[in-house]
Structure formats: C-alpha cells, structure tokens
C-alpha cells in the first residue's frame, strides 16, 4: 500500500523537495498551497504535512479541525527554526510531530514513516509485545506490570496516568506540570525529569519495556500506544 500524503506548504521550493523525496520513496503526494486547497483535499489524505504560516491563514486552526474529524490522520508540522513556541503549541493542538526548517528530504521521509508506523499500530494492534504492558487502576490507584505490582509515589502514578491517557502524543513538560501538580507550584523541568527517571527504573524492574516513556528532546515525553495493555 502506498500512503497518500497531503503537503500543505506555500513555498514552492520546499513543497517540491518534500513531494519529490516522498514520491521517490513510494508515497503518493498531493501539494496544497493554501488552507482552502488543503481543506478541499483533506478527505483523500492519510497523513498531512503542514506549514503553519499560509497565505490564507494559520495552520493551527486547521489542526484543530482535522483533530475534530479523525483521530488517526497524523499531522507533521513544518516549523521555522526559531519557532519553539509554535512547535509546542502545534503539539498541544494535536500535531503528531514536527520538522524544523531547513530540513533534509531524507529527514521528512523518516518522520513520515515513523509517524505512520505509530498510527497504524494504534489503529490495528499488533501481536502482544514481548515485554509486559503497564496497567493503572485510577480508582484504587494501583499500578501493575503483568502480575507484578508497581509501587509508585503519588506524583509517579499521576505522571504515568497522564502519559498513558494520550498514547503516541507528545506531552510537554508544562502540560505535565499543570496536570500533575496543578497551578501555583514552582516545578522545574529538572524535577519532572527526575520523577520520570525514577518511574522508568521502576517500570524496568517490574519487567516493562524501559523505553515505554520516550523523551522528545526539547519538548517533553511520549508513551507509545503499545504500552497500555489494560482498558
Ligand atoms: Ca509558509
């Protein structure tokens, strides 16, 4: 099967190079130069590559509208080098990944493949992974990995619960601090990182994949969709 990619980008040179690289890799590609064109083509796309600054508006709102329609249509945002706030906002709005300009065509192809793999895995679960899935019971606040109970602190439990609720999505540190500690606390990035470190160690000791919690450099954390075995 060849996935259909919709490239929404108004700079012709960038759109051309992305389209060329993807086609060479076997994808079927449509280019839209405006949000209006993108809107007309959205139904036929399996994945969207989206520039945020377009002649007829901002890509942000469009991400929201795509998200409202279908959960499993991945979005990769093209962002400028100094647009860290944009990247974080795009991920929080529901984008799956981002690529910073200037990027190599190879990089974009690799991101597309990775995002599609994750999205296919979340739609059609594969055979049981070799490592045990993590299960949380929010009522009893008990955590387990297979048959092994997992002793977690309040913060570790809430962190893990938050990550597991949005599998495959990047959770920014700001978002995690907000959800786990609530407003009014002065929590540094290092504090959250050290809790994640402790959590990883406990997961590994209980037999879960230590890579369950992935670090997304400069942004936050993500848990793959294969990690949560329980309902
Ligand atoms: Ca642009």
Boltz pocket constraint, residues with backbone or C-beta under 6 A from the ligand:
constraints:
  - pocket:
      binder: B
      contacts: [[A, 9], [A, 10], [A, 11], [A, 51], [A, 52], [A, 53], [A, 54]]
      max_distance: 6.0
